[in-house]
Amino acid sequence: MTATLRQTANTVANSMIEGASMASALIGGAAGAYLGYELAPASWSDGTRILLAGAVAVVGAVAIDGLAELVLVPLRRLMRTTSPLRTTRASAPAPAATLDEALAQVVTATEEDAARRAANASFRIDDGDNFLRDQDRWRGYEDGEASFYLAPGVVLHHRAEREEYKHHFTLLTGDGEQPVAITGMEQIRHQLAARAAGLPTVPVTADGDVDGAKADALDDDLTGIHSV
């Protein structure tokens, strides 16, 4: 599917979603008005019954629209994550004329694959979905691993175990410190804040976890530091 067709399909889908939202409100309002007028005592004047019907129509519209949004909100979110800009793919290079040229093409594809794989897997530690998902900031390597530059001398490293569908994120530094296994964004903030404050960082224990007592002490030292 071309980018133009994707954009057209995306526009149509968004229009249908918004149309469904308006239709649900109209249906709820119409049903509320009908029920409000019909259920009002016959002894009431027409004006009173119309006022009641109007009030019930508003309640019905809000209620039905709210129920519809339970379905429409996830659909809107899905359309945003599958927009044409995200799904556009570059054309493949021309067939290689030599083995060396083919190897160079595969190396480039492997690096791009590693960067994309790291960006796609980053939701495991970045639920915000707006920082580590930027593929352009990931650098892929020939071995399938990738790194994300955070600050001078500090990078986030990604390694995948494809057979077991596992993804490992590790904070690496250039100052000789031990790697830190990362499972959440708060750990990255913690480590960067410690470096920015000139405080010692917490090493990783043999089982890959951060020493609990040292982590608690560092948290006390970092009280009041909210960003880097």
Buried (B, 14 or more C-beta within 10 A) or exposed (E): EEEEEBBEBBEEBBEEBEEBBEEBBEBBBBBBBBBBBEEBEEEEEEEEBBBBBBEBBBBBBBBBBEEBBEEBEEBBEEBEEEEBEEEEEEEEEEEEEEEEEEEEBEEEEBBBBBBBBBBBBBEBBBEEEEEBBEBEBBBBBEEBBBBBEBEEEBBBBBBBEEEEEEBBBBBBBEEEBEBBBBEEBEBBBBBBBBBEEEBEBBEBEEEEEBEEEBBEBBEEEBEEBEEB
